[in-house]
Amino acid sequence: MGATKTEHFTDKQNAIATLTKALGHPARVAIVEYLMKVDTCICGDIVNELPLAQPTVSQHLKELKNAGLIKGNIEGNAICYCIDEKTIEKLQNYFTNISTKLTNKKNDCC
């Protein structure tokens, strides 16, 4: 059996895996892109943007929120969602580090 248990990996590796897994569905990518475009919105606005039913959109919002990619504040009987900039910064730093290492790499591979 392979080493798939999360305790075999660092906290940082598990955190990045959680974030990238949450972005592993095109509907969630579309939601993040929409939130970036409008800055904030409510769930109903997102439902109008995507070809998905409201319960499906709510489930995707829940996954993004659980991963920490978005924040949600209750305003009356609606929830206003926005991007969690600190979490996006963690992803940016991770991928910048990879990019920098690849740029500085001197030997060819594959």
C-alpha positions, 0 to 999 in steps of 0.5 A: 500500500502506498504512502497516502496518509496525510501524516506522512507529509509536512503541514505545508505539503498538506496545506498546499494539497488541500488548496489545490484539491479545492481548485481541482474542479472547473466550477470552483475555478470559475467561482474564484475567477468570478469573485476576483472579477466582482470583488464580492458577491452573494451566492445568488449572483454566482448561481446566475453566472454558472450553468449549475443549480443553486445547491451545487453552487453552494456545495462548491462554495462550501469546499472553497470556504473549507479550504480557506480560499474564500471567506463568507460573511452573513449579511441579512439572509444572504452570505457575501463571499470574497477571496481570502487574500492571505490564502491566495498569497500562500499559493502564489508564494508556493508557485513562485518558489517552484518557478524560481527554482525551475528558472535557476535550474542549470541542467536539462531534464527529460 
